[in-house]
Amino acid sequence: MYICIDLGGSNIRGTWMDRDGRCGEVLNVPRPRELAGTKKALAGLIQNVMQKSPGAVNNIGIASAGPLNLEQGIYFTPTNMPELKGFDLAGFVSGIFGIRPVLENDAQAAALGEIFNGCLAGEKDALVFTLGTGLGSGVIMDRRVWRGRLDAGPELGHVYMGPNRGKRCGCGQTGCAETWLNAAALKELAMQNGLSLASLKDLDIYLEKKDEKALVTMQQYGRRLGLFLSQMVSIFGIKNIGLSGGLSRLGPCFSEVVPQSINFRLKTRPWLIPDRIELSPDPQMSALWGMGYLMQQ
């Protein structure tokens, strides 16, 4: 039996999972934006999930935004969680529970999850992007995470997509794809189109009413996403794309324009056009599925 944890910027989720991918209730707690509170919330959640597990716990897996030094189990400087800089995550968990956890970048875990039990189940190669507070990426080749230096995956959310009027990314640079495609960018785009949003969730209300400005916003966002994805398939040549993260819930509102944008960009290189662009059936489970898969290997 495994404990699978998704440590995010705003929330920490967790559940138990067996070798067949069956899991229990997903517990969700807010993550305080400071280190001491994060430690308390994480330890409490793991303890609660352990108590609900129907069998002995053999391992703990934690997916988290990075960058992480996976070998040492220590955060570098997390772009969207700066308060965790230098935090020895592996040492903290093993010190309390006596189990050294398996760690993985959350987007890479989500990518594994989608080929294990999600929108690309059974595929060997995939590009998976998590659309939310940031723009995470996972590259899967032959059912394994394609890794770079220090076992980190490529941070494709920080490739340059244009100046974006000086909008600064959490990494400190401007022009990152993340600043064009994350939740803040979508909210800004909606407000530029004349929508009044207290939070991005208000956009869902406009879309349910088929508000013209909201629909135009999603078309514009879809074209941005298609431009980005056309660059990614040009680099990797992988024909299966999965979309997860909180914004993927809006996928039905941009699912037509994304392939149109890709096809336009790749019209002289049609062999690069992806075969599949799929939405996660359950974005909150992507990284949890991935950690379950990883701990079986």
C-alpha positions as CSV (number, residue, x, y, z in Angstrom):
1,M,0.0,0.0,0.0
2,Y,1.3,3.5,-0.9
3,I,0.6,7.0,0.4
4,C,0.4,9.4,-2.5
5,I,0.7,13.1,-1.8
6,D,0.4,16.2,-4.1
7,L,2.0,19.2,-2.4
8,G,0.9,22.2,-4.4
9,G,1.1,26.0,-4.0
10,S,-2.3,26.4,-2.4
11,N,-3.3,22.9,-1.3
12,I,-1.9,19.5,-0.3
13,R,-3.9,16.4,-1.4
14,G,-3.3,12.8,-0.5
15,T,-4.8,9.3,-0.7
16,W,-3.7,5.7,-0.3
17,M,-3.3,3.6,-3.4
18,D,-2.7,-0.1,-4.1
19,R,-0.7,-1.8,-6.9
20,D,-3.8,-1.9,-9.1
21,G,-4.3,1.8,-8.9
22,R,-7.3,1.6,-6.6
23,C,-7.3,4.4,-4.1
24,G,-9.3,5.8,-1.2
25,E,-10.9,9.1,-0.5
26,V,-8.7,12.1,-1.5
27,L,-8.1,14.3,1.5
28,N,-7.4,18.0,0.8
29,V,-6.0,20.6,3.2
30,P,-4.9,24.2,2.5
31,R,-1.1,24.8,2.4
32,P,0.0,27.8,4.6
33,R,2.3,30.1,2.7
34,E,5.1,29.6,5.2
35,L,7.4,26.8,6.1
36,A,6.3,25.9,9.6
37,G,2.7,25.8,8.5
38,T,3.5,23.7,5.5
39,K,5.3,21.2,7.7
40,K,2.4,20.9,10.1
41,A,-0.2,20.5,7.3
42,L,1.9,17.9,5.4
43,A,2.6,15.8,8.4
44,G,-1.0,15.9,9.5
45,L,-2.3,14.9,6.1
46,I,0.1,12.0,5.8
47,Q,-0.9,10.8,9.2
48,N,-4.6,11.0,8.4
49,V,-4.2,9.1,5.1
50,M,-2.1,6.4,6.9
51,Q,-4.9,5.9,9.4
52,K,-7.4,5.4,6.5
53,S,-5.2,3.0,4.6
54,P,-6.7,-0.5,4.6
55,G,-3.3,-2.1,4.7
56,A,0.3,-1.6,5.8
57,V,2.0,1.3,4.2
58,N,5.1,0.3,2.2
59,N,6.1,3.7,0.8
60,I,5.2,7.4,0.6
61,G,5.4,9.3,-2.6
62,I,5.3,13.1,-2.8
63,A,4.8,15.1,-6.0
64,S,5.6,18.8,-5.6
65,A,6.4,21.8,-7.7
66,G,10.1,22.3,-8.0
67,P,12.8,22.6,-8.7
68,L,13.8,19.7,-6.4
69,N,17.0,17.9,-5.9
70,L,15.5,14.5,-6.2
71,E,18.6,12.7,-4.9
72,Q,19.0,14.8,-1.8
73,G,15.3,15.5,-1.3
74,I,15.8,19.2,-0.9
75,Y,14.1,22.1,-2.7
76,F,16.2,24.5,-4.7
77,T,14.2,27.8,-5.2
78,P,10.6,26.9,-6.0
79,T,9.2,29.5,-8.4
80,N,5.8,29.6,-6.9
81,M,6.7,28.5,-3.3
82,P,9.7,30.6,-2.3
83,E,9.2,29.9,1.4
84,L,10.3,26.3,0.8
85,K,13.7,27.2,-0.5
86,G,16.3,24.8,1.0
87,F,13.6,22.7,2.8
88,D,14.8,19.1,3.3
89,L,11.5,17.5,2.4
90,A,12.8,13.9,2.3
91,G,14.5,14.3,5.7
92,F,11.5,15.9,7.3
93,V,9.1,13.1,6.2
94,S,11.5,10.2,7.0
95,G,12.2,11.8,10.4
96,I,8.6,11.6,11.4
97,F,7.3,8.4,9.6
98,G,10.5,6.3,9.3
99,I,10.0,6.1,5.5
100,R,12.2,8.0,3.1
101,P,9.7,9.2,0.5
102,V,9.9,8.9,-3.3
103,L,9.9,12.5,-4.7
104,E,8.9,13.8,-8.1
105,N,8.2,17.1,-9.8
106,D,4.4,17.5,-9.8
107,A,4.1,18.0,-13.5
108,Q,6.3,15.0,-14.3
109,A,4.2,12.9,-11.9
110,A,1.0,14.2,-13.6
111,A,2.5,13.1,-17.0
112,L,3.1,9.6,-15.6
113,G,-0.3,9.6,-14.1
114,E,-2.0,10.3,-17.4
115,I,-0.3,7.4,-19.2
116,F,-0.9,5.1,-16.2
117,N,-4.5,5.8,-15.5
118,G,-5.6,9.0,-17.3
119,C,-6.3,10.6,-20.7
120,L,-3.4,8.9,-22.4
121,A,-3.6,5.5,-20.7
122,G,-1.5,2.9,-22.5
123,E,0.6,5.3,-24.5
124,K,4.4,5.0,-24.4
125,D,5.3,8.6,-25.3
126,A,3.6,11.8,-24.3
127,L,3.9,15.5,-23.6
128,V,1.7,16.5,-20.7
129,F,1.2,20.1,-19.5
130,T,-0.4,21.2,-16.3
131,L,-2.3,24.5,-16.7
132,G,-2.8,26.4,-13.4
133,T,-1.0,28.7,-11.1
134,G,2.0,28.0,-13.3
135,L,2.7,26.0,-16.4
136,G,4.2,22.6,-15.6
137,S,5.5,20.1,-18.1
138,G,6.3,16.4,-18.3
139,V,7.9,14.6,-21.1
140,I,7.4,10.8,-21.3
141,M,9.5,8.6,-23.6
142,D,9.0,4.8,-23.5
143,R,6.9,5.2,-20.4
144,R,9.8,6.9,-18.5
145,V,10.2,10.5,-17.5
146,W,12.7,12.2,-19.8
147,R,15.0,14.0,-17.4
148,G,17.7,16.7,-17.5
149,R,20.4,17.9,-15.2
150,L,20.0,16.9,-11.5
151,D,17.1,14.6,-12.6
152,A,14.9,17.6,-13.3
153,G,12.6,17.6,-16.3
154,P,12.7,20.4,-18.8
155,E,11.0,23.5,-17.5
156,L,9.0,24.2,-20.7
157,G,6.9,26.8,-19.0
158,H,9.9,29.1,-19.0
159,V,10.6,29.0,-22.7
160,Y,10.4,32.4,-24.3
161,M,7.0,33.2,-26.1
162,G,7.3,37.0,-26.5
163,P,7.7,40.1,-24.3
164,N,4.1,40.1,-22.9
165,R,4.4,43.8,-22.1
166,G,7.0,43.2,-19.5
167,K,4.9,40.8,-17.4
168,R,7.4,39.3,-15.0
169,C,7.4,35.5,-14.3
170,G,8.0,34.0,-10.9
171,C,11.4,32.9,-12.2
172,G,12.3,36.6,-12.5
173,Q,12.3,36.8,-16.3
174,T,9.8,38.2,-18.8
175,G,8.2,36.5,-21.8
176,C,8.0,33.0,-20.3
177,A,5.2,30.8,-21.7
178,E,3.9,30.6,-18.2
179,T,3.1,34.3,-18.2
180,W,0.9,33.8,-21.3
181,L,-0.9,30.6,-20.2
182,N,-1.3,30.4,-16.5
183,A,-4.4,31.3,-14.4
184,A,-3.3,34.9,-13.9
185,A,-2.8,35.4,-17.6
186,L,-6.3,34.0,-18.4
187,K,-7.9,36.2,-15.8
188,E,-6.0,39.3,-17.2
189,L,-7.2,38.4,-20.7
190,A,-10.8,38.1,-19.6
191,M,-10.7,41.4,-17.9
192,Q,-9.1,43.1,-20.9
193,N,-12.1,41.8,-22.8
194,G,-14.4,43.6,-20.4
195,L,-15.4,40.9,-18.0
196,S,-15.6,41.7,-14.3
197,L,-13.9,38.9,-12.3
198,A,-13.4,38.8,-8.6
199,S,-11.6,35.5,-9.2
200,L,-11.1,33.2,-12.2
201,K,-13.9,31.0,-11.1
202,D,-16.3,33.8,-12.1
203,L,-15.3,33.0,-15.7
204,D,-17.0,29.7,-15.4
205,I,-20.3,31.5,-14.7
206,Y,-19.9,33.7,-17.8
207,L,-19.1,30.6,-19.9
208,E,-22.2,28.7,-18.6
209,K,-24.3,31.7,-19.9
210,K,-22.4,31.6,-23.2
211,D,-21.3,35.2,-22.7
212,E,-19.8,36.4,-25.9
213,K,-16.8,38.1,-24.2
214,A,-16.1,34.9,-22.2
215,L,-16.2,32.8,-25.4
216,V,-13.9,35.2,-27.2
217,T,-11.5,35.0,-24.2
218,M,-11.3,31.3,-24.5
219,Q,-10.7,31.4,-28.2
220,Q,-7.8,33.8,-27.7
221,Y,-6.4,31.6,-24.9
222,G,-6.7,28.5,-27.1
223,R,-4.8,30.2,-29.9
224,R,-2.0,31.0,-27.4
225,L,-2.0,27.5,-26.2
226,G,-1.9,26.1,-29.7
227,L,1.1,28.3,-30.6
228,F,3.0,27.0,-27.5
229,L,2.1,23.4,-28.3
230,S,3.2,23.7,-31.9
231,Q,6.6,24.7,-30.6
232,M,6.7,21.8,-28.3
233,V,5.9,19.1,-30.9
234,S,8.4,20.8,-33.2
235,I,11.1,20.2,-30.6
236,F,10.1,16.7,-29.3
237,G,8.3,15.2,-32.2
238,I,5.9,13.4,-29.8
239,K,2.3,13.0,-31.1
240,N,0.4,12.5,-27.8
241,I,-0.5,15.6,-25.8
242,G,-2.3,15.6,-22.4
243,L,-3.6,18.7,-20.6
244,S,-4.1,18.6,-16.8
245,G,-4.2,21.2,-14.0
246,G,-7.0,23.4,-12.8
247,L,-7.5,25.2,-16.1
248,S,-8.0,22.0,-18.1
249,R,-11.5,22.0,-16.8
250,L,-12.1,24.8,-19.3
251,G,-10.8,22.6,-22.1
252,P,-14.2,22.1,-23.8
253,C,-14.2,25.9,-24.4
254,F,-10.9,26.0,-26.3
255,S,-10.6,22.4,-27.6
256,E,-11.5,23.3,-31.1
257,V,-9.2,26.3,-31.6
258,V,-6.1,24.6,-30.2
259,P,-5.7,22.1,-33.0
260,Q,-6.6,24.8,-35.5
261,S,-3.8,27.0,-34.2
262,I,-1.4,24.0,-34.3
263,N,-2.4,23.0,-37.8
264,F,-1.8,26.6,-39.0
265,R,1.6,26.8,-37.5
266,L,2.6,23.4,-38.8
267,K,0.9,23.5,-42.2
268,T,4.2,23.1,-44.1
269,R,5.3,20.3,-41.7
270,P,2.1,18.2,-41.3
271,W,4.0,15.2,-40.1
272,L,4.6,17.0,-36.8
273,I,0.9,17.6,-36.1
274,P,-0.1,15.6,-33.0
275,D,-2.4,12.6,-33.3
276,R,-4.1,13.2,-29.9
277,I,-4.7,16.2,-27.7
278,E,-6.6,15.0,-24.6
279,L,-7.9,16.5,-21.4
280,S,-7.4,14.7,-18.1
281,P,-10.5,13.0,-16.9
282,D,-9.6,14.0,-13.3
283,P,-6.9,16.7,-13.0
284,Q,-6.8,16.5,-9.2
285,M,-5.7,12.8,-9.5
286,S,-3.0,13.2,-12.2
287,A,0.0,13.6,-9.9
288,L,-1.4,11.1,-7.4
289,W,-1.8,8.4,-10.1
290,G,1.7,9.2,-11.2
291,M,3.2,8.7,-7.7
292,G,1.4,5.4,-7.5
293,Y,2.9,4.3,-10.8
294,L,6.4,5.6,-9.8
295,M,6.4,3.6,-6.6
296,Q,5.6,0.4,-8.4
297,Q,8.7,0.6,-10.6
